[in-house]
């Protein structure tokens, strides 16, 4: 995967734990765990020029950049250094079924039908484990430190999928931190299966989740009893001390988000609820948007924007160019102090035909799609500290006494970070060179042709 021609001695130098100083590393201030070291130069993008001292796999000090000399120095000459990144909304169980599942037509209803057909025909333990392993090996090669995946948890499938997830979580422990949320249409909580699902999720230490539509329905219709269903979900979560992560309003005409916010307040769940997508927010009038955002803030909701997938699915009709982007109003949410992260969502499945579990690529696209530049401000936080905070993990930033889990980029400015894919990035895990070869698609040949 990686062309190391620009770092001819780096791989050998970083092959074992030792005291090293990454000299003149350029780190976005938004990705620093602590304040900028006094006296450090900060460039026009908001990135600080620092030296990062690594000892025994951890960051021992971050100081203003000094001269490059010294036996412990690895001269980076102002190249960008980032933490390993965080993907707080994925679908590892769906991934890499694109060549096997029926054609979705690129629409949300089509994707749902195609995924259902593929799940009923193929999703046994072996199939899930193989595709999840491929996905995690890919994410690892790109420098992803943690993933929260949503797992289709329909009756008859949940036990199989959650058991497979538990095996993968154990297998990847110490490399990629894994979390999972159950995913079912909200009306699954109307009967006894909702209780059984909550028990399954609790056994595996997951989050209770769902999508704010009815079984077989679309967002924005078919849930006249949405408040009762949300009360049921929150009651089940509260009984088991589970946090909540929901798919919300993944359509132009949908208004479940205020219902979720009010339910969180009713049940004392402020700060414990994550909502992904929230596409219809972008189509509200300005006053209604301000009122809704104020309610979101009162409820302590966290929001995850999924720009690549939403642009792929929303407002799609054959022979017609889409008229709106289908993405979350991130800047307005951030201005209100609401935690917002960007995430990758689906990968090579009926909901999104592309992707490669690469959060740096997702972030680069998010900046362009959501206009998070001019200035960049804290845009890098959307792939590091923001999703780490939502997941409740200590990752996604560079700081003293933290593991030296880093990526070095051949870029001296944020526009250069965004301009290229950085297949030549250099990864460190606990201060040791950790570049991996991307898994070959040949490993999934039968999945692509089934």
N, C-alpha and C positions, 0 to 999 in steps of 0.2 A: 504493500500500500504506500509506503513512505519513501520518498526520494531524499536521502540524507546528504546529498552532495554539498549542501551549504553548511552542514555540521559534520565535517569529515572525522573529527575525533570525539564527537559528543557521545556516541553510543558506547564506545569503549570506556570513556571517562566516567560515565554514569552507570556502568554495568554492576556496580557494587555500592553498598552504603559506605559513604565516607563524608568527611567535612568538605563541602563545596560552597562557593559563593557565586551565585548567578549574578554577575556584574552587569550593571546598566540594564536591568529588566524594566520594561514599560508595562505597568499594570493599571487598568482602568480603576479609578478611585472607587467606583461602585462595586468593585470586586474585592476590595480590601476589607478585612474583618474589623480593622481598627482605623483610627485617624491616620491621615497622611503623615509620615515622619517629618518632624520639623526640619525645614531647610530643603526638602525634596522638591525638585522642579516638577511642575504640573503643566502639561502641554495644553494646547487649545481644545483638544478632544476631552479633556478631563482625565488624562492618564498620567500617573506619577512615575518618575524615573528613580528606581530604587535598586539597592543590592539586597538579595535574598540569601541569607545564610542558612544552609541545610546541614543538620547534624543528626546522625542516627535515624534518618528517614523523616525527620520533622523539621519544621521551620523554626530556627533558633533566634533569628533576628531579621528585621526589615529596617534598613537604614537608608538615608539619602545616598544616591549613587556616588561612588568614589572612583578613583583611577582604576583601570582594569588590572593592574599588576597584582602579583601575589600567587603563590603556588596553589592556593585553593580556588582561584578565580576561573570561572567559565565565562568568557567575554561574549555577551549577547548584543552589545553595541546598540542598545535601544530597541531590540525586538520585543514584541508583545509577549507577555506571559500571563496566562489565564489559569484559574482553577479548572479541574475537571467539572463538567457541567451536569445539570440535573434536568431530567425529563419527568415532569409531574403528572402527565396524562398520556398514557399509551394504551395499546390493545395487543398485548403479546399473544393472546390466544387466537386472534383473527389473522395475524400477520402472515404474509407470504403465501396467500391462497389465490393470488390474482390469476394465475394461469389455470387453476383448477375449478374455481367457482364459476357459476354462470355469469354471463355478461350483465353488468348492472346498468349499463347505459349512462353511468356517471351521475345518477340521481340518488337522492337519499332513500326514497321508497325502493328503488331498484337495488341499491346496495343492501338494504335490510333483507329483501327477499333472497338475493344471491347468497348472503351470509347464512341465512337460515337453512337454505338448501345444502350448503357446504357443511354446516355444523351437523345436520341430521345424518349426512352421508359419511362423514370422515372423522369427526372429532373424538377419537378414542385417546387413551393415554399416550400411546406411542407417537401418534401424529402430533399431539400437542407438545410433547417433550422435544421432539425433533425440531419443530418450527420455533419454539421458544428458545432452544439452545442456539439456533442459527441467529435469531434476533439479538440475543444477549452477547454472543461473540462479535456480532457486527457493532453493537453499541460500545462494547469494550474497546474495539479497535479504533473507534472514533473519539474515545475519551469521555465516556458518560460514567458518572459516579453513582447515580441513583435513578431509579425508575419507579413510578407508581403506575401500575397497569389496572385497567378495568377488565373484569372477567365476565363474559356472558354466563349468567347463573340461572338459566331456565331450569325448570323441574326436569330431572333426569340427566341434566348435564352438569349441574353445579358441583356435585361430589367429585366427578371425574376431573374437571378443570381445576378446582381448588387443590386437589391432591397433587396434580401435576405442577401447579404453581409452587406448592410447598417444597417439592423436590428440587425445583430450580432455585428457589430462594436459598436452600441449604447448599446446593452445589456452587452457587456464585457468592456465598458469604465471604466477606473480606475483600471483594473486588467490586461488585455492584450491589448496592443496597436496594432491596426490592420490597415494595408495598403493593397491596391489591385492594380493590373495591369491587363489591358485587354489582352487577349490571343486569337489571330487568326492567321491563315497563312498569310504571308506577302502580298499575292496577294489580300487579302480582302480590302487593301487600294487602289486598282486599280479603284474602282468605288465609287458610292455615299454612299455605306454602310460605307466606311471608315470614312466619315465625320460624319455620324450619330453615329457611335461608339465613335468617339472622343468626341462628345457632351455628350453622356452617361457617359463616363469616367470623363469628366470635372464636370458634375453635382454632381458626387459622390466623387470628390476630389482624383481621382486615378492617376495612371500612364498609359501612352499610351504604349502598348506593342505589341508583336507578336512573331512569330517563323519564322526563316529565311528559310522557304521552301514554296512551292506552295501548294494549296489545293489538298489533295489527293496524294501529292508527297513526296519525301524524301529529307533530307538534302543533299545539294550538287548538285541538279539537278532541272530543271524546272523553274528557275528564271533568264532568260536572261536579264530581265529588273530590276534587283535587285536595281541598283542605282536610277532609277526613282521611284521605290516603296519606298525606304528609304527616298528619298527626299519628297515624298508625306507624309509619316508618320511624318517626322521631321517638315514639314511645318504645319501640323495639330496640332502637339504638341506645336510648338512655338506660334501659334495663340492663344492657350488656356493656355499657361504658364504651360504645363505639362512636368514633367520629363519622361524619357523613360526607360523601362526595357524589354529586349528581350531575347528569347531563341535562342542561336546561335550555329551552327555547332555541333549538337548532333549526330555525326556520324564520321566514320573514314575518309571518303573522302568528305570534305566540306571546303569551304574557304570564308564564308560570313563575318567573323570577320574583315578583312581589309576593306571591303566595309562599314561596320558599323562605323569603326573608321574614315574613310575619310568623311562619311556623318556627323558625329558629328562635325568634324572640319569645314566642309562647312557651317553648320548651326549655328555655334557658341555655340554648346552644350557641350563643354568641361566640365567635372565634373558633368554632369547631366544624364549620360547614364550608365546603368548596363547591363551586359551581363552574362547570366547563361550558364553553361555547357562548351562550348568551348573545346570539347573533341579532335577534330582533331589537336589542337595545339601540342599535345603530340607526334604526328607522323611526325612532320616537321623535316627536317634536321636542324642541329645546327645553321647555318648561317641564314636560313629562319626564324627559331624561334626567333633569336635575332632581326632580322629586324621587324618581326611582333610585338614583344613585345615593341620595340621602338615606333612603330606607335600607339600601344595601349596607351602607356604612353603619347605621344603627344596629343592624343585625350581625355585624362583624363577619360578613361573608368574605371569602377569598374567591377571586375570579381567575380562571385560566383561559387564555385566548389560544386558539388553534388555527392560525391564519391560513396555513397551506391547505388544510383539509376543508375548511369552510369556503375558501375561494374555489375549490374544486367542485363542491357539491351544490352550493347555494345559487339560486337563480339560473339553473341550467335547463335549457330547452334545446332540442335539436334544431339546428338551422338558425338559432337566435343567439346573439352575443349577450352575455349577462349585463344587467344594468346596475348592479350593486355588488360590493365586494363580499358581503356576508360576514364581516369580521367585527370583533368586539370593539367598542369605543374605549380603547385602552387609556388614552391620554386623559380623558375626563374622569375615569375611575381613579387613576393615579393621583390626579389633582385633588381628589376628595380623600386621599389617604388610604384607599382600599388596596390591600395586597393583590397584585396582579403578576402572573407569570405567563410566559409563552411555553408551549409544549408541542411535541411532534404528532400526537394522536395516532392515526392509523398509518400502516406501512405496507404497501404492496398487497392490498386486499380490496374488496369491492367498494369500500368507503373512500379509498385513496389509492390510486394505481401506482404511486411512486414512493419516494422516501427511502431512507437507509439508516434509521435510528441514529442520526447524526445531529446532536443538539446545536453544534456550532452552525451547521447549515440551516437548521430551523430558525436560529436567532438571526442569522444574516438575512433570511427571507422576511422575517417578522419586521425588522427595521425598515426594510423597503416598503413592505405592504402597508404598515401602520404609520409610516412617516415619523419614525422615532429618531430622526436626525435633525440637524440644523436647529438647535444643537443636539448632540447625542445624550447629554446629561447623564442620567442613571440607566440608560437603555440596557447596558450589559447585565444589569441586575436581573432582568427578566429570565435569564438562563442560569443564574447562579444563586445568589442569596434569596431572591424572591421565591422560587420553587422550593428551595431548601427549607425556608421558613414555613411554607404551606405544608410540607411533608413532616415538619418537626424534627429535622435532622441537622447535625452539625457538619455542613459541607457547603460547597459552592462559593467559598471565599478563600482568600489567601491571608493568613494571619499567623502570628507567633504562637508556637506550641501546637500548631495544627499539622496534620500529616502533609508532607510535601507531595501532594497529588496535583500535578501541574501539567499544562500544555504550553509548549513554546511554538510561536507562530512566526513565519517569515513575513512579518508585517511591522511597520514602524508607525502606523496611524490606523484609526478605526475605519477609515474609508478603504484602506488596504486589507484590513481584516474582512470587510464585507465584500470586497471586489473578487476575491479568489476563494476556491473551495478548500485550500490548505490541506491537500492530501499529503503534504510533506510535514505536517505538524509532528512535533516530538512530544511524546507522553512520558511523564514520570509518575510512578506510583510509589509512595513512601521514599521518594528521592532516588529511585532506581529507574533506569531506562526501561520503558514498558511498552514499546511499540509492538503491535500485533499485525499479522497479515489478515486482511478481510477474508471471511469464509467465502468460498466459491459457490456461485449459484448452482454448480453441478451437484452440490450436496442435496439440492431440492428438485432434481430433474423430474422425479416421478410426481411431485406435487404440481409441477408446472404443466404436466401433460395428462393428468388423471381425468 
